[in-house]
C-alpha cells in the first residue's frame, strides 16, 4: 500500500502529516507500507520527513501573494505563470510512475500540483482542512476529494456530504511528557508559574520584542521558556541580558527551537502557554488542557488565525489578543490578573479539555486504512 502526502511546507502542514502517518503505521498490518511526500522541499521538510521514513519527491509550487506592490505582482507572474504549471507537470509524472493508492493533502500552496495531478490521473484524494476559512488549495481540491476532514464545526466552503469533523491531528507523543524531565533539560528553577512562550514554529520577532519590553517585570512573577526562532536567538539572548537583572535571568530560558522530544516535557511542565493561533497550536494546547493567550498572525491568509482563535476562545479556553491592540504592559497585566485569580485558570483548563479532540489523527488514519483495505 502506498500513500502520497502533500502540503504547503510549513510546520502547520508538515506536523499533522507526520501525526497521521504514525497512526497509519500503527493500524496497517498488511503488505509493505510506503509513504512519499510530493511537494515543495526545504531543509525543514526534509529533516522532519527523513526522520519519519517518508521519502521526499520535490516539485515546484507557485505561491499567490496578496500584497499590491510591484514586487508581489512580478513574483505572482513567475509563480503562477511558470512554477505552478511546471509543478503540476512534475507531479503528474511522479504520481504516474509511483502509482500511489491514495493522496492525502494537507493544503497550502505546495499541495496544488499533486492534488491537481491526482485528479488528472484518477487517484483518490483525501484532504484535511485545519482552519475555519479554507485556503485556495483545499477549496480547489475539495471539489474532487472523496473525504474532507475538518478541524472546526463551522468550516466554510465545503460540501457537507464529504465533510468529517475530526479536529486537527496532533502527535500523541506530545501528551506523554514529564515535568521532572523538563526541569532537568531546561534547568528550571521552580517556585514560580512556568510560562511557555512559543510564537509558532519559527518564532516571532514581534512577540520577542513584546517580551523584551516587559522581561524584567515578567520574570519577577514568572519563569519563562521562550522559543525565539533560529534566526532571532542570539539577538534576543543578548538583549535580554541587557534589560534583565542577573537574578531575573535565572528564570529565563531562551531556546532557538523546541524539538518534539523536549517539547512534550515542556508542555507537561507549563502552567500557561502563549502562542500564535495556528490550528495545530490550538489543538495541542487544548489536548494538554492548558490555559492560553493566543496572538493571531495578522498576515495569515484569509485572516484564518484570528478566526481560529476566536472560535476557540468562545469556549472560554483562551484569551485572544490581536497585535493591533496589544501593548506589552497590557499583556503582562492580563497574565498577572489570571494568576491572581486561579479559578479563572481552572475554568480555562476545563474549557480546553472539553474542546480537545486528541484522537483526530487516529480517526483519520482509520478512515484511510479502512478505505484502502476495502477497495
C-alpha positions in Angstrom: 0.0 0.0 0.0 1.4 3.4 -1.0 0.2 6.8 0.2 1.4 10.1 -1.0 1.2 13.2 1.2 1.2 16.8 0.1 1.2 20.1 1.9 2.5 23.6 1.8 5.8 23.1 3.6 5.3 25.0 6.9 5.1 23.3 10.3 1.3 23.7 10.2 1.1 21.4 7.2 4.0 19.1 8.0 3.4 18.2 11.6 -0.2 16.9 11.0 1.0 14.8 8.1 3.5 13.1 10.5 0.8 12.6 13.1 -1.4 10.8 10.6 1.5 8.8 9.1 2.4 7.5 12.6 -1.1 6.4 13.2 -1.4 4.6 9.8 1.7 2.7 10.7 0.2 1.5 13.9 -3.1 0.4 12.2 -1.9 -1.2 9.0 -0.6 -4.7 9.2 -0.8 -5.8 5.6 1.8 -5.9 2.8 4.6 -3.3 2.6 3.5 0.2 3.5 5.2 3.1 1.6 5.0 6.8 2.3 6.1 9.6 0.0 5.8 13.3 0.2 5.3 15.2 -3.0 5.5 19.0 -2.7 7.9 21.9 -2.1 11.1 20.8 -0.4 13.2 22.7 2.1 15.6 21.8 5.0 12.6 21.8 7.4 10.5 19.3 5.5 13.5 17.1 4.5 14.6 16.7 8.2 11.1 16.0 9.5 10.2 13.5 6.8 13.6 11.8 6.8 13.2 11.1 10.5 9.8 9.5 9.8 10.9 7.3 6.9 8.9 9.3 4.4 10.6 9.7 1.0 10.6 13.3 -0.3 9.9 14.0 -4.0 10.2 17.7 -4.5 8.2 19.6 -7.1 7.8 23.3 -7.9 4.9 25.2 -6.5 3.6 28.7 -7.0 2.5 30.9 -4.2 0.0 33.7 -4.7 0.9 36.9 -2.8 -1.9 39.2 -1.9 0.2 42.4 -1.4 -0.5 45.0 -4.0 3.0 46.1 -5.0 5.3 45.7 -8.0 7.4 43.0 -6.4 4.4 40.9 -5.4 2.9 41.2 -8.8 6.1 40.1 -10.5 6.5 37.2 -8.1 2.9 36.1 -8.8 3.5 36.1 -12.5 6.6 33.9 -12.0 5.0 31.6 -9.5 1.5 31.2 -11.0 2.5 31.5 -14.7 5.6 29.3 -14.7 6.3 27.5 -11.4 2.8 26.2 -10.8 2.2 24.7 -14.3 5.7 23.1 -14.2 4.9 21.8 -10.7 1.7 20.2 -12.0 3.7 18.5 -14.8 6.4 17.3 -12.4 3.7 15.9 -10.0 1.8 14.3 -12.8 4.8 12.2 -13.9 5.9 11.4 -10.3 2.5 10.1 -9.5 2.1 8.3 -12.8 5.3 6.3 -12.2 4.9 5.8 -8.5 1.1 4.8 -8.7 0.0 5.6 -5.2 -3.2 4.1 -3.8 -4.2 7.5 -2.3 -3.1 11.1 -2.0 -3.6 12.9 1.3 -3.5 16.6 1.0 -2.9 18.9 4.0 -3.4 22.1 1.9 -1.2 25.1 1.3 0.2 26.3 -2.0 2.5 23.3 -2.2 -0.4 20.9 -2.3 -1.9 22.3 -5.5 0.4 20.5 -8.1 0.0 16.9 -6.6 -3.7 17.3 -5.9 -4.4 18.6 -9.5 -2.2 15.8 -10.9 -4.1 13.2 -8.8 -7.4 14.4 -10.2 -6.0 14.1 -13.8 -4.8 10.5 -13.0 -7.9 9.4 -11.2 -6.1 8.8 -7.9 -8.4 9.1 -4.8 -7.8 12.3 -2.8 -8.5 12.7 0.9 -7.8 16.1 2.4 -7.7 17.8 5.8 -8.5 21.5 6.5 -7.2 22.9 9.7 -8.8 26.3 9.5 -12.4 27.7 9.6 -11.7 29.6 6.4 -10.0 27.2 3.9 -7.1 28.2 1.7 -7.2 28.2 -2.1 -5.5 24.8 -2.4 -8.2 23.0 -0.4 -11.0 24.9 -1.9 -9.8 23.6 -5.3 -9.1 20.1 -4.0 -12.4 19.9 -2.1 -14.3 19.8 -5.4 -12.9 16.3 -6.3 -11.8 15.0 -2.9 -13.6 11.8 -1.6 -13.3 12.8 2.0 -12.7 16.2 3.7 -11.6 16.1 7.3 -12.2 19.4 9.2 -10.9 20.8 12.5 -13.8 23.2 13.2 -17.5 22.6 13.0 -18.1 25.8 11.1 -15.6 25.3 8.4 -16.7 27.1 5.2 -17.0 26.3 1.5 -17.1 22.5 1.5 -20.0 20.1 0.6 -21.4 18.8 3.9 -21.8 15.4 2.3 -18.0 14.9 2.1 -17.1 16.5 5.5 -16.0 14.6 8.6 -15.4 16.7 11.7 -12.3 15.2 13.4 -10.3 18.1 14.8 -6.6 18.8 14.0 -4.3 15.8 14.1 -1.6 16.1 16.8 1.3 13.8 17.7 0.1 11.6 20.5 3.6 11.6 21.9 3.2 15.2 22.9 0.8 14.1 25.6 3.4 11.9 27.3 5.7 14.5 28.8 7.2 14.6 32.3 7.6 17.7 34.4 10.7 16.5 36.1 12.4 15.8 32.8 11.6 19.3 31.7 13.2 20.6 34.9 16.4 18.6 34.1 16.5 19.5 30.4 16.0 23.2 30.7 17.4 23.7 34.2 14.2 25.1 35.5 14.4 26.9 38.9 10.8 26.4 40.0 8.9 28.3 42.7 7.1 30.5 40.0 4.5 29.7 37.4 6.1 28.5 34.2 5.1 30.4 31.0 5.8 28.8 27.7 6.2 31.5 25.0 6.3 29.9 21.6 5.3 32.2 18.7 4.9 29.5 16.1 7.4 27.0 14.7 9.7 29.8 13.5 9.3 32.1 16.5 8.1 35.6 16.1 10.2 38.8 16.1 7.2 40.9 17.3 6.4 38.5 20.2 10.1 38.5 21.0 10.1 42.3 21.2 6.9 42.3 23.3 8.6 40.0 25.8 11.8 42.0 26.0 9.9 45.2 26.8 8.4 43.6 29.9 11.1 41.0 30.6 12.3 42.4 33.9 8.8 42.8 35.4 7.6 39.5 34.0 10.5 37.5 35.4 9.7 38.8 38.9 6.4 36.8 38.8 7.1 34.0 36.3 9.6 31.6 34.9 9.7 31.7 31.1 10.8 29.3 28.4 11.0 31.3 25.2 11.2 29.8 21.7 12.8 32.7 19.8 13.2 31.2 16.4 16.6 30.2 15.0 17.4 33.5 13.3 16.5 35.6 16.3 18.1 33.6 19.1 21.4 35.3 19.5 19.9 38.8 19.3 17.1 38.1 21.8 19.5 36.4 24.2 21.9 39.4 24.0 19.1 42.0 24.5 17.6 40.0 27.4 21.0 40.1 29.1 21.0 43.9 28.9 17.5 44.5 30.2 17.1 41.8 32.8 19.0 41.6 36.1 21.2 38.7 36.9 18.7 37.4 39.4 15.9 37.6 36.8 18.0 35.8 34.2 17.9 32.6 36.3 14.2 32.3 35.5 14.6 33.0 31.7 15.3 30.1 29.3 15.6 31.2 25.6 15.8 28.4 23.0 16.0 28.7 19.2 13.5 25.9 18.5 12.0 23.3 20.8 12.1 19.8 19.2 9.4 17.2 19.8 11.3 15.1 22.5 11.8 18.3 24.6 8.5 19.9 23.7 6.4 17.2 25.2 8.2 17.6 28.6 7.8 21.4 28.4 4.1 21.0 27.7 3.8 18.9 30.8 5.6 21.4 32.9 4.0 24.6 31.6 1.3 26.3 33.6 0.3 28.7 30.8 1.1 28.9 27.0 1.4 31.9 24.8 1.4 31.2 21.1 0.2 32.2 17.7 -3.2 30.8 16.6 -2.4 28.2 14.0 -4.8 25.3 14.3 -2.0 22.9 15.2 -1.1 25.0 18.2 -4.7 25.4 19.3 -5.4 21.7 19.2 -2.2 20.8 21.0 -2.9 23.3 23.7 -6.5 22.1 24.2 -5.4 18.4 24.3 -3.0 19.4 27.1 -5.8 21.2 28.9 -3.6 24.3 29.3 -4.9 27.9 29.6 -3.5 30.1 27.0 -3.2 33.5 25.3 -3.4 33.4 21.5 -1.9 36.2 19.4 -3.0 35.6 15.8 -0.6 36.3 13.0 -2.0 39.4 11.2 -0.6 38.4 7.8 -2.2 34.9 7.8 -4.2 34.2 4.6 -7.9 34.8 4.9 -7.2 36.1 8.4 -7.6 32.4 9.4 -5.6 32.6 12.6 -7.9 35.2 14.0 -10.9 33.2 13.0 -9.5 30.0 14.6 -8.5 31.9 17.8 -11.9 33.5 18.3 -13.7 30.2 17.6 -11.6 28.5 20.3 -11.8 31.5 22.7 -15.6 31.4 22.5 -15.4 28.2 24.6 -13.7 30.1 27.4 -10.4 28.1 26.9 -8.2 31.0 25.8 -7.9 34.8 25.6 -7.3 36.4 22.1 -5.0 39.4 21.9 -4.7 40.9 18.4 -1.4 42.7 17.6 -3.0 46.0 16.5 -4.5 46.4 20.0 -1.7 44.8 22.0 0.7 46.6 24.2 3.4 44.7 26.2 2.2 46.0 29.6 -1.4 45.2 28.9 -0.3 41.6 28.0 1.6 41.4 31.3 -1.2 42.8 33.4 -3.6 40.3 31.9 -1.3 37.5 32.7 -0.8 38.6 36.3 -4.6 39.0 36.7 -5.2 35.4 35.6 -2.7 34.0 38.1 -4.1 36.2 40.8 -7.4 34.6 40.1 -6.8 30.8 39.9 -10.4 30.0 39.4 -10.2 31.7 36.0 -7.4 29.5 35.1 -9.3 26.4 36.2 -12.2 27.4 34.0 -10.0 27.9 31.0 -8.4 24.5 31.6 -11.8 22.8 31.8 -12.9 24.5 28.6 -9.8 23.5 26.8 -10.3 19.8 27.8 -13.9 20.0 26.5 -12.8 21.4 23.1 -10.0 18.9 22.7 -10.0 16.2 20.0 -6.8 14.2 20.7 -8.0 11.2 18.6 -8.1 13.2 15.3 -5.0 11.5 13.8 -6.3 8.1 14.8 -9.7 8.7 13.3 -8.2 10.0 10.0 -5.8 7.1 9.8 -8.5 4.5 10.5 -10.7 6.1 7.8 -7.8 6.0 5.3 -6.8 2.4 6.1 -10.4 1.1 6.0 -11.0 2.8 2.6 -7.8 1.3 1.1 -8.2 -2.2 2.6 -11.9 -2.3 1.5 -11.3 -1.4 -2.2 
